[in-house]
Amino acid sequence: MSLTDASFQEFRGRLRRIASQHADGRRFAAPGTVGAPRRARPERRGRLLMPLVVALALLTSFKAVVHVHEGAEGSAARLAVLAAGGPAGWAGAILMQADPVTLALAGALGRLAGPALR
């Protein structure tokens, strides 16, 4: 085989591309195989959705605990004071308003915890 052979030149070009891709950290084996590199990119799907769901669940749980602890009247009074505190207070009052999910969770917490949260 001579150095001017077209197939040999194609092979050398392929080796250069593989070396370049390897330097960039690209994968060359199927995921889960023994020789698979460790620098695999994580799945991008759902990277933003899960933190938003967790934050929403935490906010709703916090609102339910406050609603059980303060009661309906005390919670409404605190929200009125918060809403009168300017734009940030108004936004906080909007977020902390009792919605149906919060009320249902507060009812369940009230039955479970009894007087412990009051």
C-alpha positions as CSV (number, residue, x, y, z in Angstrom):
1,M,0.0,0.0,0.0
2,S,1.4,3.4,-0.9
3,L,0.9,6.7,0.8
4,T,-0.9,8.1,-2.2
5,D,-3.5,5.4,-2.2
6,A,-7.0,7.1,-2.0
7,S,-8.4,4.7,0.6
8,F,-5.3,5.2,2.8
9,Q,-5.7,9.0,2.6
10,E,-9.4,8.6,3.5
11,F,-8.4,6.4,6.5
12,R,-5.9,9.0,7.7
13,G,-8.5,11.7,7.4
14,R,-10.9,9.6,9.4
15,L,-8.3,9.2,12.1
16,R,-7.7,12.9,12.3
17,R,-11.5,13.5,12.7
18,I,-11.7,10.9,15.4
19,A,-8.7,12.4,17.3
20,S,-10.2,15.9,17.0
21,Q,-13.6,14.7,18.2
22,H,-11.9,12.8,21.0
23,A,-10.1,16.0,22.1
24,D,-13.5,17.8,22.2
25,G,-14.9,15.1,24.6
26,R,-17.4,13.5,22.2
27,R,-18.6,9.9,22.8
28,F,-17.4,6.9,20.7
29,A,-19.2,4.1,22.4
30,A,-22.9,3.3,23.1
31,P,-24.2,4.4,26.5
32,G,-23.9,1.6,29.1
33,T,-21.1,-0.4,27.3
34,V,-17.9,-1.2,29.1
35,G,-15.7,1.1,27.1
36,A,-18.1,4.1,27.3
37,P,-16.4,7.3,28.3
38,R,-17.3,9.0,31.5
39,R,-17.9,12.5,30.1
40,A,-21.4,11.9,28.9
41,R,-23.7,14.9,28.6
42,P,-26.7,14.7,31.0
43,E,-30.3,14.7,29.7
44,R,-31.5,18.2,29.1
45,R,-35.2,17.3,29.1
46,G,-36.9,18.3,32.4
47,R,-34.0,20.2,33.8
48,L,-36.2,23.3,34.4
49,L,-39.5,21.6,35.0
50,M,-38.6,19.6,38.1
51,P,-37.2,22.6,40.2
52,L,-40.4,24.5,39.3
53,V,-42.6,21.7,40.5
54,V,-40.6,21.3,43.7
55,A,-40.8,25.1,44.4
56,L,-44.5,25.1,43.7
57,A,-45.0,22.2,46.1
58,L,-42.9,23.9,48.8
59,L,-44.8,27.1,48.5
60,T,-48.2,25.4,48.6
61,S,-47.1,23.4,51.7
62,F,-45.8,26.6,53.4
63,K,-49.1,28.4,52.7
64,A,-51.1,25.4,54.1
65,V,-49.0,25.4,57.3
66,V,-49.4,29.2,57.7
67,H,-53.1,28.8,57.1
68,V,-53.5,26.1,59.7
69,H,-51.4,28.0,62.2
70,E,-53.0,31.4,61.8
71,G,-56.5,30.3,61.0
72,A,-58.6,31.8,58.2
73,E,-59.2,35.2,59.9
74,G,-55.6,35.6,61.0
75,S,-54.2,34.7,57.6
76,A,-56.5,37.2,55.9
77,A,-55.5,39.9,58.3
78,R,-51.8,39.2,57.7
79,L,-52.3,39.3,54.0
80,A,-54.1,42.6,54.2
81,V,-51.1,44.1,56.1
82,L,-48.7,42.6,53.6
83,A,-50.7,43.9,50.6
84,A,-50.5,47.4,52.0
85,G,-46.7,47.3,52.2
86,G,-45.9,48.4,48.6
87,P,-45.3,46.5,45.4
88,A,-43.2,43.8,46.9
89,G,-45.8,43.3,49.7
90,W,-48.6,43.2,47.1
91,A,-46.8,40.5,45.1
92,G,-46.2,38.5,48.3
93,A,-49.9,38.8,49.2
94,I,-50.9,37.6,45.8
95,L,-48.6,34.6,46.1
96,M,-49.7,33.8,49.7
97,Q,-53.5,33.9,49.0
98,A,-55.2,30.7,49.9
99,D,-56.1,28.7,46.8
100,P,-58.2,25.5,46.7
101,V,-55.2,23.2,46.8
102,T,-53.8,25.1,49.8
103,L,-57.2,25.0,51.6
104,A,-57.4,21.2,50.9
105,L,-53.9,20.6,52.2
106,A,-54.5,22.9,55.2
107,G,-57.7,20.9,56.0
108,A,-55.7,17.6,55.9
109,L,-52.9,19.1,58.0
110,G,-55.4,20.4,60.5
111,R,-57.0,17.0,60.9
112,L,-53.6,15.2,61.1
113,A,-51.8,17.6,63.4
114,G,-54.7,18.7,65.5
115,P,-53.8,21.4,68.0
116,A,-50.0,21.0,67.5
117,L,-49.9,23.5,64.6
118,R,-52.4,26.0,66.2
